[in-house]
Amino acid sequence: MNTILQDEKNASEVLCLVRESRVDEESKYWESNKNCVKVMKYDMLDGGTSVENALEYIFSDNNNHEECCIFHVASVFNPCKEHEQMALDNVKGAEDLIAAVAKFPRDKTRVILTSSMAGE
């Protein structure tokens, strides 16, 4: 699952939130493409903590970000015996994302939420 946070006024800086197991791979990819992408760990079942950490980074006094757009671009999808639990986890992850974003100024954050195309 990738969640991308981008400062709308400073489009050159992008945060890419990925599963912990993919942080190194994604970091190497973005470094090799010479893009200004900061990769951070994301866990969709951590109650929104990793999203809040990323938003705190964006809106911290050390950064000059005025607005943020979050692209939540995928859900977990794979054939498994626990397909109902997988769907419930995806819903919980999306709900936690929205709850985390709601803790920050609404006029400064936007969310684009999509589901996995694998299920369609």
Helices and strands as residue ranges (DSSP letters): E 3-6, E 14-18, G 20-22, H 23-32, E 37-41, H 49-58, E 68-72, H 83-101, G 106-108, E 109-113, G 117-119
